[in-house]
Amino acid sequence: MRNTTSIPAGTFKALFKELISYSFLHSLLRRCGLRRRRPPSITFVELIQCLVFHVVAEAGTLAEHVKHLTGKSITDGAMAQRRALLPWSVFEEVMAEALKPKGDPIQHPEAFYHGLRLCGVDGTLFSVTNTPQVKKRMKKARSRRGRAAFPKVGAAVLVELGLHNPLAAALGASGESEMVLARKVMLALPVRSLMINDRYYGVGEVLVGFPSEGEREFLVRAKENLKRRFLEEYPDGSALVEIRSKKGTRLVREIVGLVRRKGRGRATSVRLWTSLLDWRAHPAAELLALYAKRWEQEVFYKELKVEMRSTPHLQSHTPLTAIQEIAAMILAYAVLVDCRVQAASAGGVDVLRISFMKTLQVVQGLWKFLEVSADLLPPAQVRLIVRRSLRQIADMAIPKRRKRSCPRALRQPVSSWPRLRKNTYRKGPLEYSVDSISV
């Protein structure tokens, strides 16, 4: 979306080329042994590009979107055969090459804390349709009420929280646990970063072996029943403690605080462990409020799984094409992050105030128009159209989020959660107070 480029960067093909170069794709396909025996109707590079375009394009089949993007006619059956020849390792390397940090400390201060890039890791599940191929190769999860309706593909994504930008992803269609997938993506944590995670990751097995070189820090919530060795209490209310695992020991700061709505509501106790040991530079109350940034990970998954697609399950019919589809969704999301960042810059607002759904709707129309008219317009006019589209997205920026929370209850509880009988929520800013730490 740069105004100085000689290529009209409003088209999807130009944006995809900025995300990942064709030369890298060609060399990657050669390394994977995908050589052409005769001139194909659709090359593997075009196939990858069309798969990414398909998940963000409007209604239509993959063959229709291939025709729209490349001008080539091919049946959906032939496309399925081509996809079956494309190994999963290709998409793993494509995501490793394409998913990069995009936040700038000066332009996006909300995405950083004391110069540390705010990141998060969490897992999710995608439902796959019950085709014969899927039921033969994938198992359904077992619950209290029997087996699940659909087989699941697990995913763990490392996200730049201030921009909702995916930095790395690991997928598994063989029943891999969230921790197995998360350990893979945590290796891609950028230097000078702060990882904010929930209680699933607040255990010694993860934190003791957490890489500390390159100023990689963590701030995670820990369960109340986890043991540690108390060493020293600091004036800000935090304490230096030692945690253990089979790998050894590690010193962390423990922060115990209370979070409540201002003037009302029952307080919630929060226990945090962090590798930021300097209590003067990183006060406990400041880190307690910063932990709320973790919920941006959940908003990212909502945009990826709900707003980007309109179906409750994937459209693919085999385990291989299912994980290909998820990888294409993540790559497409990375393309849309560039659009959000540019629109935020044009409007002078925070990136997360740019609506993901409105961005998707505007760029869908822009891509459709430019794919059929870019060769009829001079580059200067194409860039003007792109700038006006970005300005239109910025003009539709959503207001600042309301400070409210919904009750932590379920309508049909399956565990110790209370039953939700009437939906309510509370408004107003949060209050944070550091509580005393027991020795």
TADA-V57126 format. One record per pair of residues at least 4 apart in sequence whose C-alpha atoms are under 7 Angstrom apart, sorted by sequence separation. I is the first residue (numbers start at 0). J is the second residue. D is the distance in whole Angstrom. If there is no record, write none. Layout:
i=I j=J d=D
i=I j=J d=D
This chain:
i=9 j=13 d=7
i=10 j=14 d=6
i=11 j=15 d=6
i=12 j=16 d=6
i=13 j=17 d=6
i=14 j=18 d=6
i=15 j=19 d=6
i=16 j=20 d=5
i=20 j=24 d=7
i=21 j=25 d=6
i=22 j=26 d=6
i=23 j=27 d=6
i=24 j=28 d=6
i=25 j=29 d=6
i=26 j=30 d=6
i=27 j=31 d=6
i=28 j=32 d=6
i=29 j=33 d=6
i=41 j=45 d=6
i=42 j=46 d=6
i=43 j=47 d=6
i=44 j=48 d=6
i=45 j=49 d=6
i=46 j=50 d=6
i=47 j=51 d=6
i=48 j=52 d=6
i=49 j=53 d=6
i=50 j=54 d=7
i=52 j=56 d=6
i=59 j=63 d=6
i=60 j=64 d=6
i=61 j=65 d=6
i=62 j=66 d=6
i=63 j=67 d=6
i=64 j=68 d=6
i=65 j=69 d=6
i=66 j=70 d=5
i=73 j=77 d=7
i=74 j=78 d=6
i=75 j=79 d=6
i=76 j=80 d=6
i=77 j=81 d=6
i=78 j=82 d=6
i=79 j=83 d=6
i=80 j=84 d=7
i=81 j=85 d=7
i=87 j=91 d=6
i=88 j=92 d=6
i=89 j=93 d=6
i=90 j=94 d=6
i=91 j=95 d=6
i=92 j=96 d=6
i=93 j=97 d=6
i=94 j=98 d=6
i=103 j=107 d=5
i=104 j=108 d=5
i=111 j=115 d=5
i=112 j=116 d=7
i=129 j=133 d=6
i=130 j=134 d=6
i=131 j=135 d=6
i=132 j=136 d=6
i=133 j=137 d=6
i=134 j=138 d=7
i=141 j=145 d=6
i=142 j=146 d=6
i=159 j=163 d=5
i=160 j=164 d=7
i=171 j=175 d=6
i=175 j=179 d=6
i=176 j=180 d=7
i=177 j=181 d=6
i=178 j=182 d=6
i=179 j=183 d=7
i=180 j=184 d=7
i=181 j=185 d=6
i=182 j=186 d=7
i=196 j=200 d=6
i=197 j=201 d=7
i=202 j=206 d=6
i=203 j=207 d=5
i=204 j=208 d=7
i=205 j=209 d=6
i=211 j=215 d=5
i=232 j=236 d=7
i=233 j=237 d=5
i=243 j=247 d=6
i=244 j=248 d=6
i=260 j=264 d=6
i=277 j=281 d=6
i=278 j=282 d=5
i=281 j=285 d=7
i=282 j=286 d=7
i=283 j=287 d=6
i=284 j=288 d=6
i=285 j=289 d=6
i=286 j=290 d=6
i=294 j=298 d=7
i=295 j=299 d=6
i=296 j=300 d=7
i=297 j=301 d=6
i=298 j=302 d=6
i=299 j=303 d=6
i=300 j=304 d=6
i=301 j=305 d=5
i=302 j=306 d=5
i=303 j=307 d=5
i=304 j=308 d=6
i=305 j=309 d=6
i=316 j=320 d=7
i=317 j=321 d=6
i=318 j=322 d=6
i=319 j=323 d=6
i=320 j=324 d=6
i=321 j=325 d=6
i=322 j=326 d=6
i=323 j=327 d=6
i=324 j=328 d=6
i=325 j=329 d=6
i=326 j=330 d=6
i=327 j=331 d=6
i=328 j=332 d=6
i=329 j=333 d=6
i=330 j=334 d=7
i=331 j=335 d=6
i=332 j=336 d=6
i=333 j=337 d=7
i=334 j=338 d=7
i=335 j=339 d=6
i=336 j=340 d=6
i=337 j=341 d=6
i=338 j=342 d=6
i=339 j=343 d=6
i=340 j=344 d=6
i=341 j=345 d=6
i=342 j=346 d=6
i=343 j=347 d=6
i=344 j=348 d=7
i=348 j=352 d=7
i=354 j=358 d=6
i=355 j=359 d=6
i=356 j=360 d=6
i=357 j=361 d=6
i=358 j=362 d=6
i=359 j=363 d=6
i=360 j=364 d=7
i=361 j=365 d=6
i=362 j=366 d=6
i=363 j=367 d=6
i=364 j=368 d=6
i=365 j=369 d=6
i=366 j=370 d=6
i=367 j=371 d=7
i=368 j=372 d=6
i=369 j=373 d=5
i=372 j=376 d=7
i=376 j=380 d=6
i=377 j=381 d=7
i=378 j=382 d=6
i=379 j=383 d=6
i=380 j=384 d=6
i=381 j=385 d=6
i=382 j=386 d=6
i=383 j=387 d=6
i=384 j=388 d=6
i=385 j=389 d=6
i=386 j=390 d=6
i=387 j=391 d=6
i=388 j=392 d=6
i=389 j=393 d=6
i=390 j=394 d=6
i=391 j=395 d=7
i=392 j=396 d=7
i=412 j=416 d=6
i=8 j=13 d=5
i=9 j=14 d=7
i=16 j=21 d=7
i=28 j=33 d=5
i=29 j=34 d=6
i=41 j=46 d=7
i=59 j=64 d=7
i=66 j=71 d=5
i=102 j=107 d=6
i=111 j=116 d=5
i=112 j=117 d=7
i=129 j=134 d=6
i=141 j=146 d=4
i=142 j=147 d=7
i=158 j=163 d=6
i=159 j=164 d=5
i=175 j=180 d=7
i=200 j=205 d=6
i=201 j=206 d=7
i=210 j=215 d=7
i=211 j=216 d=7
i=232 j=237 d=6
i=233 j=238 d=5
i=243 j=248 d=4
i=259 j=264 d=6
i=278 j=283 d=7
i=281 j=286 d=7
i=301 j=306 d=7
i=302 j=307 d=6
i=315 j=320 d=6
i=316 j=321 d=7
i=343 j=348 d=5
i=376 j=381 d=6
i=412 j=417 d=7
i=7 j=13 d=7
i=8 j=14 d=6
i=65 j=71 d=7
i=66 j=72 d=6
i=110 j=116 d=6
i=111 j=117 d=5
i=140 j=146 d=6
i=141 j=147 d=6
i=158 j=164 d=5
i=159 j=165 d=6
i=232 j=238 d=4
i=242 j=248 d=6
i=243 j=249 d=7
i=259 j=265 d=6
i=275 j=281 d=7
i=315 j=321 d=5
i=343 j=349 d=6
i=412 j=418 d=6
i=104 j=111 d=6
i=110 j=117 d=6
i=139 j=146 d=6
i=140 j=147 d=5
i=158 j=165 d=4
i=159 j=166 d=7
i=231 j=238 d=6
i=232 j=239 d=6
i=241 j=248 d=7
i=242 j=249 d=6
i=259 j=266 d=5
i=343 j=350 d=5
i=409 j=416 d=7
i=411 j=418 d=6
i=0 j=8 d=5
i=53 j=61 d=6
i=102 j=110 d=7
i=139 j=147 d=6
i=157 j=165 d=6
i=158 j=166 d=5
i=231 j=239 d=5
i=241 j=249 d=6
i=242 j=250 d=7
i=258 j=266 d=5
i=259 j=267 d=6
i=313 j=321 d=7
i=373 j=381 d=7
i=408 j=416 d=6
i=409 j=417 d=6
i=410 j=418 d=5
i=0 j=9 d=7
i=156 j=165 d=7
i=157 j=166 d=5
i=230 j=239 d=5
i=241 j=250 d=5
i=257 j=266 d=6
i=258 j=267 d=5
i=408 j=417 d=5
i=409 j=418 d=5
i=410 j=419 d=4
i=104 j=114 d=7
i=139 j=149 d=6
i=157 j=167 d=5
i=170 j=180 d=7
i=229 j=239 d=7
i=230 j=240 d=5
i=240 j=250 d=6
i=241 j=251 d=6
i=257 j=267 d=5
i=258 j=268 d=7
i=340 j=350 d=6
i=343 j=353 d=6
i=408 j=418 d=6
i=409 j=419 d=5
i=410 j=420 d=7
i=53 j=64 d=6
i=62 j=73 d=6
i=139 j=150 d=5
i=156 j=167 d=6
i=157 j=168 d=6
i=169 j=180 d=5
i=229 j=240 d=5
i=239 j=250 d=7
i=240 j=251 d=6
i=257 j=268 d=5
i=339 j=350 d=6
i=408 j=419 d=5
i=62 j=74 d=6
i=138 j=150 d=6
i=139 j=151 d=7
i=156 j=168 d=4
i=228 j=240 d=5
i=229 j=241 d=7
i=239 j=251 d=6
i=240 j=252 d=6
i=256 j=268 d=6
i=257 j=269 d=6
i=62 j=75 d=5
i=137 j=150 d=6
i=155 j=168 d=6
i=156 j=169 d=7
i=227 j=240 d=6
i=228 j=241 d=5
i=239 j=252 d=5
i=240 j=253 d=7
i=256 j=269 d=5
i=61 j=75 d=7
i=155 j=169 d=5
i=169 j=183 d=7
i=227 j=241 d=6
i=228 j=242 d=7
i=238 j=252 d=5
i=239 j=253 d=6
i=255 j=269 d=6
i=256 j=270 d=7
i=339 j=353 d=6
i=49 j=64 d=7
i=154 j=169 d=6
i=155 j=170 d=7
i=169 j=184 d=6
i=227 j=242 d=5
i=237 j=252 d=7
i=238 j=253 d=5
i=255 j=270 d=4
i=49 j=65 d=6
i=154 j=170 d=4
i=168 j=184 d=6
i=237 j=253 d=6
i=238 j=254 d=7
i=254 j=270 d=6
i=255 j=271 d=6
i=153 j=170 d=6
i=154 j=171 d=6
i=167 j=184 d=6
i=237 j=254 d=5
i=254 j=271 d=5
i=406 j=423 d=7
i=153 j=171 d=5
i=201 j=219 d=5
i=253 j=271 d=6
i=254 j=272 d=6
i=405 j=423 d=6
i=406 j=424 d=6
i=152 j=171 d=6
i=153 j=172 d=6
i=200 j=219 d=7
i=201 j=220 d=6
i=202 j=221 d=7
i=253 j=272 d=5
i=339 j=358 d=7
i=405 j=424 d=4
i=24 j=44 d=7
i=129 j=149 d=6
i=152 j=172 d=5
i=167 j=187 d=6
i=201 j=221 d=5
i=252 j=272 d=6
i=253 j=273 d=7
i=404 j=424 d=5
i=405 j=425 d=7
i=128 j=149 d=6
i=198 j=219 d=7
i=251 j=272 d=6
i=252 j=273 d=5
i=403 j=424 d=7
i=404 j=425 d=6
i=127 j=149 d=6
i=153 j=175 d=7
i=155 j=177 d=7
i=191 j=213 d=6
i=192 j=214 d=7
i=193 j=215 d=6
i=194 j=216 d=6
i=195 j=217 d=6
i=196 j=218 d=7
i=197 j=219 d=6
i=198 j=220 d=5
i=251 j=273 d=6
i=252 j=274 d=6
i=403 j=425 d=5
i=404 j=426 d=7
i=126 j=149 d=6
i=127 j=150 d=6
i=190 j=213 d=5
i=191 j=214 d=5
i=192 j=215 d=5
i=193 j=216 d=5
i=194 j=217 d=5
i=195 j=218 d=5
i=196 j=219 d=5
i=197 j=220 d=5
i=198 j=221 d=5
i=251 j=274 d=5
i=252 j=275 d=7
i=403 j=426 d=4
i=126 j=150 d=6
i=127 j=151 d=6
i=190 j=214 d=6
i=191 j=215 d=5
i=192 j=216 d=6
i=193 j=217 d=5
i=194 j=218 d=6
i=195 j=219 d=6
i=196 j=220 d=7
i=198 j=222 d=6
i=252 j=276 d=6
i=402 j=426 d=6
i=403 j=427 d=6
i=126 j=151 d=5
i=155 j=180 d=6
i=190 j=215 d=6
i=193 j=218 d=7
i=251 j=276 d=7
i=402 j=427 d=5
i=125 j=151 d=5
i=126 j=152 d=7
i=154 j=180 d=7
i=155 j=181 d=5
i=402 j=428 d=5
i=124 j=151 d=6
i=125 j=152 d=5
i=157 j=184 d=6
i=124 j=152 d=6
i=125 j=153 d=7
i=156 j=184 d=7
i=124 j=153 d=5
i=254 j=283 d=6
i=123 j=153 d=6
i=124 j=154 d=6
i=123 j=154 d=5
i=256 j=287 d=7
i=122 j=154 d=5
i=123 j=155 d=6
i=122 j=155 d=4
i=121 j=155 d=6
i=122 j=156 d=7
i=358 j=392 d=6
i=120 j=155 d=7
i=121 j=156 d=6
i=357 j=392 d=7
i=120 j=156 d=6
i=137 j=173 d=7
i=120 j=157 d=5
i=207 j=244 d=7
i=119 j=157 d=6
i=120 j=158 d=6
i=208 j=246 d=7
i=118 j=157 d=7
i=119 j=158 d=5
i=203 j=242 d=6
i=207 j=246 d=7
i=118 j=158 d=6
i=119 j=159 d=7
i=203 j=243 d=6
i=204 j=244 d=5
i=207 j=247 d=7
i=353 j=393 d=6
i=118 j=159 d=5
i=119 j=160 d=6
i=203 j=244 d=5
i=207 j=248 d=6
i=117 j=159 d=6
i=118 j=160 d=5
i=207 j=249 d=5
i=354 j=396 d=6
i=117 j=160 d=6
i=235 j=278 d=7
i=353 j=396 d=5
i=354 j=397 d=6
i=117 j=161 d=7
i=345 j=389 d=7
i=346 j=390 d=7
i=352 j=396 d=5
i=353 j=397 d=6
i=345 j=390 d=6
i=352 j=397 d=5
i=237 j=283 d=6
i=352 j=398 d=7
i=223 j=270 d=7
i=235 j=282 d=6
i=236 j=283 d=7
i=342 j=389 d=5
i=346 j=393 d=5
i=352 j=399 d=7
i=235 j=283 d=6
i=341 j=389 d=7
i=342 j=390 d=6
i=345 j=393 d=7
i=346 j=394 d=7
i=221 j=270 d=6
i=110 j=160 d=7
i=220 j=270 d=6
i=221 j=271 d=6
i=306 j=356 d=6
i=342 j=392 d=6
i=343 j=393 d=6
i=110 j=161 d=4
i=220 j=271 d=4
i=221 j=272 d=7
i=342 j=393 d=5
i=109 j=161 d=6
i=110 j=162 d=7
i=219 j=271 d=6
i=220 j=272 d=6
i=218 j=271 d=7
i=219 j=272 d=5
i=302 j=355 d=7
i=218 j=272 d=6
i=219 j=273 d=6
i=122 j=177 d=6
i=218 j=273 d=4
i=217 j=273 d=5
i=218 j=274 d=7
i=217 j=274 d=6
i=216 j=274 d=6
i=216 j=275 d=7
i=102 j=162 d=7
i=120 j=181 d=7
i=100 j=166 d=6
i=98 j=165 d=6
i=99 j=166 d=5
i=98 j=166 d=5
i=98 j=167 d=6
i=95 j=167 d=6
i=94 j=167 d=7
i=118 j=192 d=7
i=116 j=191 d=6
i=117 j=192 d=6
i=118 j=193 d=6
i=119 j=194 d=5
i=115 j=191 d=5
i=116 j=192 d=4
i=117 j=193 d=5
i=118 j=194 d=5
i=119 j=195 d=5
i=120 j=196 d=6
i=115 j=192 d=4
i=116 j=193 d=6
i=117 j=194 d=6
i=118 j=195 d=6
i=119 j=196 d=6
i=19 j=97 d=5
i=115 j=193 d=6
i=18 j=97 d=6
i=195 j=290 d=7
i=196 j=293 d=6
i=195 j=293 d=6
i=160 j=295 d=6
i=160 j=296 d=6
i=163 j=299 d=6
i=158 j=296 d=7
i=288 j=431 d=7
i=287 j=431 d=7
i=172 j=318 d=6
i=284 j=431 d=7
i=284 j=432 d=7
i=284 j=433 d=6
i=283 j=433 d=7
i=170 j=322 d=7
i=261 j=427 d=6
i=260 j=427 d=6
i=261 j=428 d=6
i=165 j=333 d=7
i=260 j=428 d=6
i=261 j=429 d=6
i=164 j=333 d=6
i=260 j=429 d=5
i=261 j=430 d=6
i=259 j=429 d=6
i=260 j=430 d=6
i=258 j=429 d=7
i=259 j=430 d=5
i=164 j=336 d=6
i=258 j=430 d=6
i=259 j=431 d=7
i=258 j=431 d=5
i=119 j=293 d=7
i=257 j=431 d=6
i=258 j=432 d=7
i=256 j=431 d=7
i=257 j=432 d=5
i=256 j=432 d=5
i=257 j=433 d=6
i=119 j=296 d=7
i=256 j=433 d=4
i=257 j=434 d=7
i=255 j=433 d=6
i=256 j=434 d=5
i=255 j=434 d=5
i=255 j=435 d=7
i=255 j=436 d=6
i=133 j=316 d=7
i=128 j=312 d=7
i=133 j=317 d=5
i=127 j=312 d=6
i=128 j=313 d=7
i=132 j=317 d=6
i=133 j=318 d=6
i=126 j=312 d=5
i=127 j=313 d=5
i=130 j=316 d=6
i=125 j=312 d=7
i=126 j=313 d=6
i=128 j=316 d=7
i=162 j=350 d=6
i=162 j=351 d=6
i=236 j=433 d=6
i=236 j=434 d=7
i=236 j=435 d=6
i=229 j=438 d=6
i=87 j=319 d=7
i=90 j=323 d=7
i=87 j=323 d=7
i=90 j=326 d=7
i=94 j=330 d=7
i=82 j=320 d=7
i=55 j=307 d=7
i=54 j=327 d=7
i=54 j=328 d=6
i=51 j=327 d=5
i=55 j=331 d=7
i=50 j=327 d=6
i=51 j=328 d=6
i=51 j=330 d=7
i=51 j=331 d=5
i=56 j=363 d=6
i=18 j=334 d=7
i=15 j=334 d=7
i=14 j=334 d=7
i=11 j=366 d=6
i=10 j=366 d=5
i=9 j=366 d=7
i=10 j=369 d=6
i=10 j=370 d=6
i=7 j=378 d=6
i=7 j=381 d=6
i=7 j=382 d=6
i=9 j=385 d=6
i=2 j=382 d=6
